Amino acid sequence: MRTKKPVDLPEKIRLSQKTDVLSIADVASLSGKSQKTIRRAIHAQKLKAKKLQNHYLIQKTDFEEWKNNGYKEDDFVNTEFISKKDEVNWADISDLWSRNGWKHTEDRNGLTFIDLFSGAGGLSCGLVEAGWTPLASVEILPQAVETYKFNFDEKKKFKDHVVTGDIRKKDVKQELYDSVKDKKVDLIVGGYPCQGFSLAGYRVVADPRNSLYLEMLKIVDHLKPEFIVMENVEGLRSMLNGKIEEKIISDYKKIGYNINVTILNSADYGVPQIRHRVIFIGNRVGKTNYHPKPLLTPDKYVSLGKAISKYMNWPENPQKNHVFSHHSPQMVERFKKLKEGESLYGNYSDAWKKSPWDKPSCTIKENHGGVNIHPKLNRTLTARELAALQSFPDDFIFKGTKRWQLVQIGNAVPPLLGKAVGLAVEKSIQSSPTPSKKQRKSKKGKQSNKNTI
């Protein structure tokens, strides 16, 4: 009987259909994980694989070893490698964590920021909680702009200028510049898309999506804030074997900013969700770039159940983004049979998943934010519940249809992660300037002479 060929590999790569060699599709099928999850495991060096003609091949013995070691999605970041590579300065922010500038105006610290690619305002919300004041934001998605204006301008009465439009256009940038004219900008933050990055040698190849990164660079160079923060997906670090990250750091150094970068896990700061993000922090005033020291250890993480239990008795309320999805009787029966930690469809790791009640949620994503299954009730989570898993306050209301609410929530930076970063940057601002290499060498020489005497 002829063996059926996997669809993702050509005949010559299947190595005569050897059963001891597996493709990514094979491993996904055997493990019940998505192909994307398998690729992440390979990148994190948790699963051994060899690349042949743009396809990964996995020895069956290596798959068995990975499986027996207890593979898990929240272990795919190679933290040992990252800690060795990164030069990270950790700031203890626990003394400021009780501050909440979102609720209390007296908790605001007088520092200002601009949010580029702001979306609904997750990062802005977190910075406000940390005490910062928004001066302006730029966003292209109309529903996200409506959400931002409603929460920051109408409800919180900030006088920031919300620029609506494509940041690549001159008139959009000019509107931003005019809105902050004669104002001191302490910080510019932004999470630009990274999908278009590609390098030929050490130059970025033309791609329309790359221009968003370049536009932020131009805006920073024009406004010259003291500090910058850039947020992105962890996968950016591996793009072209780290050359993308190197270029980002190099480009900002050319305009006067020294950058430190590492990956932060949102759960370390009270977000009831495993969500890793790469965070670049830089300044042009000779200060130390601080990243926030984790506040929680894994055994103290906030669970999904703790975050959403209060909504179990809430009636449906569109004004609070709490609208139930209606499922067929057959789908409800499938929900009942699904165990916590499992996905309804085996090839998806985060879609149609019933995250455990007593653990942090899986990552909330834009493309399937509406299909996270409630662990206790036979339905998917509402936008309000998903917003809570992103750590949004209950009084933060999302505009647009439910579909667009889910897009905004899934794309957002968790506010508590933003708060932690904001507090760390404040610590940087308050710190003494970092001595230059020349100053450190001079000081070392003087100290050596003194000791000799």
Disulfide bonds with the S-S distance in Angstrom:
none
